[in-house]
């Protein structure tokens, strides 16, 4: 039962990570184009702030996957009492 749940979680996470990467790339392009085409400094600053938020959100989403993939196996066996 746990192996099936683990497979489902990994499949769902891989889908979310792929979609988030594609959307982060698209939103980055929109933010950069908006910043470069704007003639108002306030809008340019907002576009760069938006770009930072997009990449921070992307890093958090993919950081969860890195934690699951690399740190969780190090903790196997600690969830039982001796």
C-alpha positions as a Markdown table, in Angstrom:
| # | Residue | x | y | z |
|---|---|---|---|---|
| 1 | Unk | 0.0 | 0.0 | 0.0 |
| 2 | Unk | 2.8 | 2.4 | 0.8 |
| 3 | Unk | 4.7 | 1.7 | -2.4 |
| 4 | Unk | 1.5 | 2.5 | -4.4 |
| 5 | Unk | 1.0 | 5.7 | -2.4 |
| 6 | Unk | 4.7 | 6.6 | -2.9 |
| 7 | Unk | 4.4 | 6.1 | -6.7 |
| 8 | Unk | 1.2 | 8.2 | -6.8 |
| 9 | Unk | 2.9 | 11.0 | -4.8 |
| 10 | Unk | 6.0 | 11.0 | -7.0 |
| 11 | Unk | 3.9 | 11.0 | -10.2 |
| 12 | Unk | 1.8 | 13.9 | -9.0 |
| 13 | Unk | 4.8 | 15.9 | -7.8 |
| 14 | Unk | 6.6 | 15.3 | -11.1 |
| 15 | Unk | 3.6 | 16.7 | -13.0 |
| 16 | Unk | 3.4 | 19.7 | -10.7 |
| 17 | Unk | 7.1 | 20.4 | -11.0 |
| 18 | Unk | 6.9 | 20.2 | -14.8 |
| 19 | Unk | 4.0 | 22.5 | -15.0 |
| 20 | Unk | 5.5 | 24.9 | -12.6 |
| 21 | Unk | 8.7 | 25.0 | -14.6 |
| 22 | Unk | 6.9 | 25.7 | -17.8 |
| 23 | Unk | 4.7 | 28.4 | -16.2 |
| 24 | Unk | 7.8 | 30.0 | -14.5 |
| 25 | Unk | 9.5 | 30.3 | -17.9 |
| 26 | Unk | 6.4 | 31.8 | -19.5 |
| 27 | Unk | 5.7 | 34.2 | -16.6 |
| 28 | Unk | 9.4 | 35.2 | -16.6 |
| 29 | Unk | 9.2 | 36.0 | -20.3 |
| 30 | Unk | 6.1 | 38.1 | -19.7 |
| 31 | Unk | 7.7 | 40.0 | -16.8 |
| 32 | Unk | 10.9 | 40.7 | -18.8 |
| 33 | Unk | 9.0 | 41.9 | -21.8 |
| 34 | Unk | 6.8 | 44.0 | -19.6 |
| 35 | Unk | 9.8 | 45.5 | -17.9 |
| 36 | Unk | 11.6 | 46.2 | -21.2 |
| 37 | Unk | 8.6 | 47.7 | -23.0 |
| 38 | Unk | 7.4 | 49.9 | -20.3 |
| 39 | Unk | 8.3 | 53.6 | -20.1 |
| 40 | Unk | 7.1 | 54.0 | -16.5 |
| 41 | Unk | 9.7 | 53.3 | -13.8 |
| 42 | Unk | 7.1 | 52.2 | -11.3 |
| 43 | Unk | 5.8 | 49.5 | -13.7 |
| 44 | Unk | 9.3 | 48.4 | -14.5 |
| 45 | Unk | 10.0 | 47.9 | -10.7 |
| 46 | Unk | 6.7 | 46.0 | -10.3 |
| 47 | Unk | 7.7 | 43.7 | -13.2 |
| 48 | Unk | 11.1 | 42.9 | -11.7 |
| 49 | Unk | 9.4 | 42.3 | -8.3 |
| 50 | Unk | 6.9 | 40.0 | -10.0 |
| 51 | Unk | 9.8 | 38.1 | -11.6 |
| 52 | Unk | 11.5 | 37.6 | -8.3 |
| 53 | Unk | 8.3 | 36.2 | -6.8 |
| 54 | Unk | 7.8 | 33.8 | -9.7 |
| 55 | Unk | 11.3 | 32.4 | -9.3 |
| 56 | Unk | 11.0 | 32.2 | -5.5 |
| 57 | Unk | 7.8 | 30.3 | -5.8 |
| 58 | Unk | 9.4 | 28.0 | -8.4 |
| 59 | Unk | 12.4 | 27.4 | -6.1 |
| 60 | Unk | 10.1 | 26.5 | -3.2 |
| 61 | Unk | 8.1 | 24.1 | -5.3 |
| 62 | Unk | 11.2 | 22.3 | -6.6 |
| 63 | Unk | 12.8 | 22.5 | -3.2 |
| 64 | Unk | 10.0 | 20.4 | -1.8 |
| 65 | Unk | 10.9 | 17.8 | -4.4 |
| 66 | Unk | 14.6 | 17.9 | -3.6 |
| 67 | Unk | 13.8 | 17.4 | 0.1 |
| 68 | Unk | 11.6 | 14.4 | -0.7 |
| 69 | Unk | 14.2 | 12.9 | -3.0 |
| 70 | Unk | 17.4 | 13.5 | -1.1 |
| 71 | Unk | 16.7 | 14.2 | 2.6 |
| 72 | Unk | 13.8 | 11.8 | 3.3 |
| 73 | Unk | 15.9 | 8.7 | 2.5 |
| 74 | Unk | 18.5 | 9.8 | 5.0 |
| 75 | Unk | 15.7 | 9.8 | 7.7 |
| 76 | Unk | 14.4 | 6.2 | 6.9 |
| 77 | Unk | 14.4 | 4.1 | 10.0 |
| 78 | Unk | 14.1 | 6.9 | 12.5 |
| 79 | Unk | 10.3 | 6.6 | 12.6 |
| 80 | Unk | 10.3 | 3.5 | 14.7 |
| 81 | Unk | 10.9 | 3.2 | 18.4 |
| 82 | Unk | 13.7 | 0.9 | 19.6 |
